[in-house]
């Protein structure tokens, strides 16, 4: 058992000083009488914010309450993260959706139901500082609007990562450099503990995340013991919080420099070339189809060529749909969404709404086995041992403090599969998975060739669920789930026991923006449900139009079922290089969970790789071969990615690679060569992906052999080795492997 670290001991001491269970009165006492920011702290905070937000919040900053980390923790643990639904009652709130933007505390609960990236983009950052992520994904106009979500400012001592003074002012005078550096200890978002809309989603949801706590059983619903939100210490030799904060600050400076140098400005010539290419492929597909079907004897060869051209058109158009989903074309959410609907829904038969909801989560929790839907492909693929050997909720080594075991806590083993916070179900390691995964590296390209059919299933399933939520808002706990009166949860009220002033302050913090504005926004926003309904109608209409022109028009004109099937298969299989390209950037990279201390740029560099190719082939990859730059700066127009990568990103990754904790244990010569930037040729990247799949397949075979031997009763004397083997798989899933996390540059 690992000895508790100094930081771990500090966190536990902090927990002993704070509230547990529903005893929140002490934590929230005097929340209404907190002191104001010092002039230096105020200046540092405003300078650290993007200019549009700083300018918008400056007039009201001094009127915001100072909230300690203890108070923030109590508010989050006492009130579930249920999005505000204006269609139900303008005076109702979900509360508890409290996110940090530097020291600013935001409550965006009323915006969650209509957020283009879905509610998970918020829920994964409850209690965490999301400044890097928010700046990377939002325009200046959007950042300015966020000033209306600010409900408080984090206490200065807590910002520095030290025991707070309960809002009574900092215990010591901080220098400007100390305030800029910070030291905030993040809280664990309830969704990453298995809670959604105030309840535990499943008995084993996020079991591993709960395993380091000293609580015998998990509550089935809110309120939660505030101690549950305390994070585990960062993994040794992987994450140094001080270094991560410096890297985050350097990333923000680089981001603003790139924006100031004009790299967010669209290059029309780039899309002019794309449109010419689309027109050529579309014209060829139509001409060959027309010639092939207008002849008395249908020409199968011309239909074959037409299907290839149509597949290539879909392949190329997907890149622009990807750009539009990120608002990376015009930077106008409305215009880019319309472009995406036309390309994805009308021409391609896919849902841009599903893509945005899925893909934005992928960008925020990249390669996290429980949270990233882009690597959750059970039963066909598993890139981490954690999909096949999930961690137990509790074992003999967990649940101890200072060497004392928690004997009250029962042994619980997670089911055979991980809980997906995106799909809200267990990714079961069942019989089909045991068959497919043993041969996943051999079936990889076959499955990828049929990838577009999977996109249809995901798109239409997403739209069906959205239609159900709109039709039955009270029957689910999702984006339109029910709320509760300000601060009231399940019959309990977080304000009970507080004096009138403190209760009023808590109500103001938890109240959504629409209610804080006196209901003025809710009438126009009660169009929130109407807006989602409008988007749904537009998407469904475009999909009906797609199946009209493709299903009835194209396939209906082809004579013979065999040729119809041929046209569908060829046109869809031709798009398979796109699916290979999509997974190439992540499948071979590290999928370990390094915890909440890891910074946004560090996580993106660790989990993403680029593909080497000459500039004249950029159109074939559609910008997806420069995923490192794209993941760091997702709104940069595609045709600017190469220049930004060469001028800024490589140097940034190289400089921070030399200071990585693992570099300290390597030789000085190797340390100088280390980089966080990963780049390989298309061939080498594919070999690395197949290697990862083959390794997990090997482990599945071993587990199958062990299970078979146990079933036959021939392994009773080898129980311990089997257990050790399974633990080895779990360890490899947690820590990743050097071969799958690769850094540096390779070429064939």
N, C-alpha and C positions, 0 to 999 in steps of 0.2 A: 504493500500500500504506500502510495506517495505521501510524503510528509506535507502538511499544509504550508503553503507559501505565506510570506508576509502579507501579500495583497489579499489572499484568501482569508487570513485571520482578521484583517482590517474590515473586510466585508461582513464577516460573521459578527464582529464587535458592533458594527453599525446596525446590524439586524437586531442585536440584543437591546439596543437603545431605543428601538422604534416599536411601533404597535404590531400586534399580531391579531389574527381573526378579524372580528368586526369592531374592535375597540379603536375607533378612529378619532375620538374626541381629542386626545392628547396631541395627535399628529396635526390636526387641522386647527388647533387652538391659535388664536391671534393671526390667522391668515389674512385678516382684513387690516392689520395694523403694521404690516411689514414696512421696512425702511425703503428709501429710494436709491437709485443708482448713484454712485459717486460720479463727479464730472469725468474723471479718467475712464472709469468703467463704461460710462455712457458713450464716450467718444470711441473707445475701442470696439464696442458692440456695433455701433453704426458703421464704422469703417470696415468691419468684417462682413457686413451684409452687402448683397448686390445693390447697386445704386437705386433702382426703382423701388425696392422694398424699403430701403433705409429712408428714402425721401418720403414715402407714404406713412411710415410708422413714426417718424420723428416727432410730429406734433402731439401724439397721444402716448408716447413711450413712458413719460413720467407718471402717468395715471394708471399704469398696469401694476397689479400686485406682484410682489416678490414671492415666488413659490419655491420652497425647499424641495430637495429630492425626496425627502421623507413624505412631504405632503403630496407631491406628484405621485409617488408610489401608492399612497393610500387612496387617492382619487381613482387611479387606474384599477387597483385591486377591488375597489368597492363598487365600481360602476362598469358594467359590461360594455364592450365595444359594439353597440348596435347603431347602425347608421340612422340618421334622422330622416323621417319620411313625411314631407309636407302634405302629402295627399291625405294623410290620416288625421293629423291635428297639428296646427301650427304651434301649439304650446307644449309639444312633446319632444323629448330628446332622448338620444341614446346615451350621451355622456361618455366620459372616459376615453374618447379618441383623442388623446393628448400626445402631440409629437413635438420634438424640439427642432428648431431651426437656429443653430448656434445656441444662444441663451434664450431666444424667444420660444414661448410655449404656445403652440397652435391647437385649436379645436376645429377641425374641418368636417365635423360629423354631418352637417347638412349637405355637404357636397359629395359625400361618398356614393350615394346612389347614382349620380350622374357623371362620376369621374370617368373620362375616356379610357383610362387604364385599369378600371375596376377598383373595387374596395380593398383588395389585398395589397395594393400598392401603398395604402395607408396603414393597414392593420399590421404589416410586418415591421413598422417603425414606431409603433406606440411605445413611448418611454425612451426612445432613442433619438440621437441627433442625426437628422436626415438632410442636413444642409447640402452635402455634396450631391446626393441623389436628386434633390429638388431642383437645384441650380442646373444640373445636367439636362433635365428633362423638360424644363419650362422656359417659355419666352419671358422677356422683360414685362410684357403686359400681364401675364399670369402671375409673375412674382409680385407685381404691384398690388394685385387683387388680394393676395394672401395677407396683407396688413389687417384686413377685417377679421381674420381668424385668430389674431394674437390675443390671448386671454391672460398672459402673465409673462414674467421674466424669471429665469432660474436664479436661485440664490448664488451669490458670488463664491462662497466657500464650496458649495456643491459643484459649481462649474470647475473649480480647481481640483475636485476629487478628494476633498477633505471634509471631516465632520462639519455639518452646517451649524449655524448659529440660530436656526429656526426663524430666519427672516429678519433678525434684529440687526443686520449689518455684518460685514466681514469681520472676522476675528483679527486679521492683520491687514496692513496696507499692501496691496498688490502692485507690482510694477506693470508697465504697459506690456512688456514681453511675456510676463506670466499670464496675464489676462488673455493675450492673443493665443497662447499655447493651450490653455485650458487643461482639463484632466477629468472630465465628466465620466462617471462610471455608468454605463448604459443599463437600462432595465430590460428584462426579458418580456417581449410582447406576449400577451395572453394567448394569441393564436399559435405561437410557437411552443406553448405548453398544452395545446390541444383544445383551447376554448374558442368558441365562435358564438356571437350573439348571446353571450352570458351563460352558456352551458358547455359542459364537456361533450365534445362531439361523439366520441366513442370511448369505451373503457381503456383502450390501449393507444389512443391518439397521442402522438408525441411522447411516448413513454420514456424514451431515452433522455429527452430534455428535462424530464421531471426527476430523473434518477439521482441527481446530486443533492436533492433537498432532504431535510430531516423531518418530513411530515409523513406520518404512517400511511395515510390514504389521501388521495386527491379529492377535493370537493367536487360534487357533481355540477355545481352552478355557482354563480357569484353570490355574495362577496367571497373573495379569496384571501387567505392569509397573505399580507403584504410581503412576507419573507419569500414567497414563491417567485416573486419577480426578480430576486437577486440572481445575477449571472454566475456561472462557474468561472474560475480563473482562466485566463488565456493559456493555450498550450505552450509549454516551454519549448524554446528553440524554434518557435514558429512565429509567435506574435509578441511584440514588445509594445504596449500601449503608447508609451511616449513617442516611439518612432512612428507609429501609425498616425498619431495626431499631427506630427510634423509633415508626414507624407500627404495627409489630407489638406493641410494648409498650402503646401507646395502645389498640389493639384488644382486648388481653387485659383491660385495665382496664375497658373498656366492656362486654365480655362478662360479667365478674363483676358489674358494676353492674346489668346487665339481669337476670341471674339473681337477684341480691339484691332487686330490685324486684318479683320474683314473676311475670315474664313467661313463665317456663317452666311455669307451673301451667295445667293444662287448664281450659278454660271449657266445662262440660258443656252449657250452653244452645246453644252453637254447633253441637255435634254432634247435639243433639236436633232442631234445625231440619234438619240434613242427613238424619237418619234419617226424618223426616216426609216430606221430598222424595223420598227413595228409595222409601218405602212407596207414595207416590202414583203415581210413575212405574211401579213394578213392578205395582201393582194395575191400572193402566190398560192396561199391555201385556198382562197376562194376560186381563183382561175383554174387551178388543177382539179378542184372538186367539181366545178361547173363542167369542165371538159370531160371529166370522167363519168359523170352521171347523165350528160346530155346525149351521149352516143347511144345508138340503138343497142349495141353490145357494150354494157358497162365496162369501163376500163379499170381493172383492179390495180394496175400499176400506177395510174394517175391518182387514184384514191389513196394508195399507199403514200405517194409523195405528198399529197394534200394533208394527210394526217400528220406526217412528219413536220410540215411547215406550221400547222396549227399547234402542235406540241411545242415547237421552238418559240412560237409567239407567246404561248402561256408562260413558258420558261423565262423569257425576257421581261414580260409584263410584270411578273411577280416581283422583280427587283424594284420597279417603280411603286408597286403597291406597298412594299416594305418601306420605301422612302416616305410615302404618304402617311403610313401608319405612325411614323415618328415625327410627323409635321416637318419633314426635312426638305420639302420642295419649296412651298411658298411661306412656310412658318405660320400660316393661318390655319387654325384647327378646322374651321368650316370648309375652306377651299380644299385643303389636303384630304379631309374626310370624304368630300364629294369625289375627288380624284380616285381615292381608294375604293369607294363603292362602285364606281364605273368600271374600274379595272378588275377588282377582285370578284364582285358579285355579278355584274352584268356580263362581262366578257369571260370571266374565269369560273363562275359558278360557286365561288367560295365566299365566306362571310368575313368582311374586314372588321366587323365588330368583335367576332370571336378572336381574330388574329391579334387585335390590339389588347384585348383582355388577357390573352395567353402570353403574348410576347413581352408586354411590359413587366409582367411578373418575372419572366425569365431574366430580363435585364437586371432586376433588382436583387434577385437571390440566385444568381447564376451557378449552375452545377450543384445546388444543394439538393441531395436526394429526396428529402421530404417536401421541399417547397417549389422546386423548379419543374414546371410541367414539360419543358423541352427535353428532359432526360428521363421522364417517367413513361416508359414504353413497354411495361409489362403487359402480356407475357412474352413479347417478342425479343426485347433487348433489356439487358441490365449491365450498366457500366461500372457498378460498384458492388462489392461483396455485401454491402448493407441491404441491398434488395433481396438477397437470398439468405442472409444470416443476420436478421435484425437483432438489435441489442436487447437484453433483458431490462425490464423496468427497474429491477433492484437485484443486487447480488450481495455476496458476503463482504465485499469491499466498499460498497457504497453506504451512504447513510451513517457516516461516522464523523465525529468531531474530536480533534485532539486525541485520536486513538480509541475513543469510546464508540462501540458499535450500537446501532439502533436496533434492539432486539424486538421491538414491538412491530416493526414494519414487516409485512408478509412478503414472501418471495413471489414475484409476479413476472411471467415471461410473456413478451409481446407475441402476438400471432405471427404466422409465417408470412410476413410482408410488412412494408412500411406504410404509415398513414400519410396520405397526400393532402396537404392543406389546400391545394388547388382543386382537385377532383372531389375532395371530401369523402374519401373512401380508402380502404386498405388496398394497396397494390399487392394482391395476394400472390405468394409464391406457391401456386397450386399445380395440379397435374399438367395442364397445358404448358405452364411456364417451365416445369421440370423437363419437358420434352424439347421445347423450342430453345431454351437457353443453353442446353448442352451442345447445340449446333449453331448458335447464333452467329459465330464468326464465319460459318460456311453459308448460312442463309442470308447474310447481311445484304448483299446486292440484290438478291431476289426480292426481299421485303422492301428495300428502297425503291425498286422499280414500280411498286404498287403504292407508293407513298401518297399519291394524289387522292386515292380513294379514301385513305384515312383522313385527309383534310376535309373531304365531304362529310364524313361521319362526325368529326369534331365540330364543324361549322353548323350543321343542321341540329345537332344535339344542343349546342349552345343557344341557338335561336329558339328552340322548343322550350328550353328551361326559362329563357327570358320571357317568353310569352306566358308561361305558367305563372311566373312571379308577378307579372303585371295583372294577370287575370285573378290571381288568388294571393293578394299581398299579405294576408294573415296566416297563410298556410306554410310558410317557410321562414327560416332565420337568416336569409341572405340579405341582399342589398336593400330589400324593401321589408325587412323584418320589423316587428313591432318595436315601439319605444317605451319609455316610461316617463313619468313626470320628472321634472328637473331634479336629478339626484336620487330619485326613488328607483329601487331595483327589487323586484320580487317581493314587495311588501315591506322592504327595509328602505330606510332613507339615510343617506350618508350625512345629512344635515342634523339628524336627531342628536340632541345633547349639546349642540353648538349655540353660542349666543346669537342674537339677531344679526349683528354685523358680520360675523364669520359665516353664518348660514347664507346671507345674501351674497357674499363674495363667492362661496362655493357654487351657488346657483348660477352666478354670472359666468364662472369658469366652465361649467358643464353645459350651459345653455348654447344651442347652436346659433350660428350667425343670424339666421332668419328670425329667431325669437329675440335675440339681443337687439335687433333693429326694430323691435316693436311689431313684428309681423309684417312689415312693409315688403320684405322680400318674398314672404311665403306665397302671396297671391300670385306674383309673377313666376315664382319658382314652383308653385304647385303645378305648374307646367313642367316640373321635373319628371313626373310620371308621364306627362304628355309628350315630353321631349324624347324619352326613351321609347314610348310607343311610336312616335313619328319615325325614329331611326329604325325601329323594327319593321314598320310598314314599308319604308323605302328599301331596306335590304331584301325583304321577302318579295317585294314587287320586282326588284332587279333579278332575283334568283328565278322567279317565274318566267321573266323575259329570257333569261339564259337558257332554261330548259325548253323554252318555246323555239328559239333559233337553233339551238344545238340538238335538242332531242327530236322535236317535230320537224324542224327545217333541214338540218344536216342528216341526221340518222334516218329520218323519215323518207328522205330522197334516195337513200342507198337501197338497192334491191338485193335481197337475200340476207338472212340473219347472220350468216357466217361473215359476210363483208361488213355488216354493222359492228359486230364484235371486234373484227380486225381493226376497224377505224378507231373505235374507242380505246382498245388496248395500245395500239401504236401511238396515238396522240398523247395518251397518259404516260406510257413508259418513256417516251422521249423527254419528259420533264424530270426523270429520275436523277440526272446529275445535279439538279437543284437541291433535292433532298439530301444527297450525299454531301453537297457543299454546306448545307445548313448544319448538319451534325458534325462535320469535320472539325470545326473550330472549337468544339467543346468535348466531344466524346473521349478524346485522348488526353484531356487535361485533368488536373486534380479535381476530385469531387469530395474532398474532405470538408467537414464542418469545422472551421477554425474559430467559431464563436463570434460574439457581438463586438469585440474590440477591434476586429479587422476593419480597416478603412475601405471605402468604396473603390479607390484606384487600386489598392492592393488586391482586393478580391477579383476585380476585372482582369488584371494582369495575370493572376494565378490561374484563372479558370478558362482563359481564352487564348487562342493562337491564330496567327496569320498564315496565309498561303502565298508562297513566292510565285510571281508570274510577271512577265514583261508588261509594260504599260499598254501595248497594243492589244493585249488579251483581257484588259480590265472589263470590257463589255461582256465577256463570256461568264465572268464570275459575278458581275453586277454589284461590286463593292463588298460582297460577302467574304472576299478573301482578305479584307483589311478589318477584321472583326475586333481586333484589339483597339484600334483607334475609334471604331464605331461604338464599342461598348463604353469607352471613356467619354466620348462626346457624341451621343446618339442623334443629335439634331443637325450635325454638320452635313451639308449636301453631299451626296455620294461622290460627285466629281471633284470634290476638294479633299477627299480622304487621303489620297496618296501624298499630296504635298504636306498635309498636316502630319502624317506619319513620319515622313522623312525629315521634316524640319523640327518637330517638337517631341513626338511620342517616343521614338527610339532613344533619344538622349535622356528623356525623363525616366524611362524604364532602366536604362543602363546605370544612371546615377543612383537610383534607389536599390538596385540589385546589389551594389557593392556594400551596402550597409545592412543587408538582410541578416537576421540573427544566425542563420546557418553559415554565413560567410565567416563568422568569428571563429568557427571550429575548423575551417579549411585553411590551406596554406595561403600565404600572401599572394602568390602568383595566381592561384585559382580564384581567389577572392576578387582580384582585379578584373578577371575575365567574366565574372558572373553578371547576368542580366536578367531582369524580370520579363523581358520581351521574348516571346516564343514565335518562331517562324520556320516553316518547313515547306518543301515542295509538295505539290499535290500528291505525288506518288508516295513520298515519305509520310505525309500526314495520314493517308489511307492505311499504310502499313502499321502506323501507331494505333489507329482506331481498331484495326483487326487484332492487334496484339492485346489491347485491353479487353475486347470481347472474348478472345480465346482464353485469357487468364480467368475471367469469371466463369466461362464455360467449363474450364478444368475444375474449378472449385465446386460447381454444381454437380459434376460427375462424382467427385469425391464424396460430397454430402449424400448423394444417392446411393453410393456403395456402402457408406456407413449405415444409412437407414435400412438398406436391404439386409445387411449383416445382422443388425440389431433385431430386425423382424424375424430372422431365421434363428435367433438365439445363439449365434456363433460369436458374438462380440461382447458378452457379458463381462469378461475379464479385461476388456479394453475400454471400459466406459470413460475413464479419465483421459486417455489419449484422444478419444473422439471429441470430448468436450474441449480439450486444448486446441484441437484443430479448428473447431468452430470459432473459438475465441481469437485464433490467429486471423481468421477471415474478417472478424469484426474489427480487429485492430487495423488491418490493412485498409478497411473501408473508412476508418476514422482518420487515419494519418495520410492516406493516399500513398502513391509510390513515386519514386523519383522518375521512373520511366514514364509515368502518366502525367506528371506535372511539368515535365520538361521545360527548361529555359534555355535560351540561346538560339542560334540560327543554324539550320542545316540546309544542305542542298544536295541534289543527286549528282 
